[in-house]
Amino acid sequence: MKKNIRFEDSLKRLEEIVETLETGVEDLDRIVNLFEEGSGLVQSCNEKLTQIENKIEVLSKKLQKSHSAERGENEYQ
């Protein structure tokens, strides 16, 4: 599996895998392979979401500090 696959592409592929499994795949090896691929995609999506969540937290804190600094400067003028 590619490591730098886009989140949206991973999610779409995951949906395809779920749909395929729900239709009743009869080949046990194929089921295991699809499940393994899906598990990897879930892990990849979770990692990407965690990265994005962390980035949003950092940006929010920077924005709050910037806003607080601006308010502090305006109070003393």
SVG drawing of the C-alpha trace seen along z (x, -y; Angstrom):
<svg xmlns="http://www.w3.org/2000/svg" viewBox="-24 -55 29 74">
<polyline fill="none" stroke="black" stroke-width="0.4" points="0.0,0.0 1.2,-3.5 2.1,-5.6 1.4,-9.0 -2.1,-8.2 -4.6,-11.0 -7.1,-10.7 -10.0,-11.0 -8.6,-8.2 -8.1,-6.0 -11.6,-6.5 -13.0,-5.8 -11.1,-2.6 -12.2,-1.6 -15.8,-2.1 -15.2,0.1 -13.7,2.8 -16.7,2.7 -19.1,2.8 -17.3,5.8 -17.2,7.7 -20.9,6.9 -21.9,8.4 -20.6,11.8 -17.2,12.7 -16.8,16.4 -13.0,16.8 -11.5,16.9 -8.1,15.7 -9.7,12.7 -11.7,11.9 -8.5,11.9 -6.6,9.8 -9.4,7.2 -9.6,7.2 -5.9,6.7 -5.9,3.9 -8.9,2.3 -7.1,2.5 -4.1,0.7 -6.3,-2.0 -8.1,-2.6 -4.7,-2.9 -3.5,-5.3 -6.7,-7.4 -6.5,-7.6 -2.8,-8.7 -3.7,-11.4 -6.7,-12.6 -4.4,-12.7 -1.8,-14.8 -4.5,-17.2 -6.0,-17.4 -2.6,-18.3 -2.0,-20.9 -5.4,-22.5 -4.6,-22.6 -1.2,-24.3 -2.8,-26.8 -5.6,-27.6 -3.2,-28.2 -1.2,-30.6 -4.3,-32.4 -5.4,-32.7 -1.9,-34.0 -2.0,-36.5 -5.5,-37.6 -4.5,-38.0 -1.4,-40.0 -3.4,-42.3 -6.0,-42.9 -3.2,-43.5 -1.6,-46.1 -4.9,-47.9 -5.7,-48.2 -2.6,-50.2 -2.9,-52.7"/>
</svg>
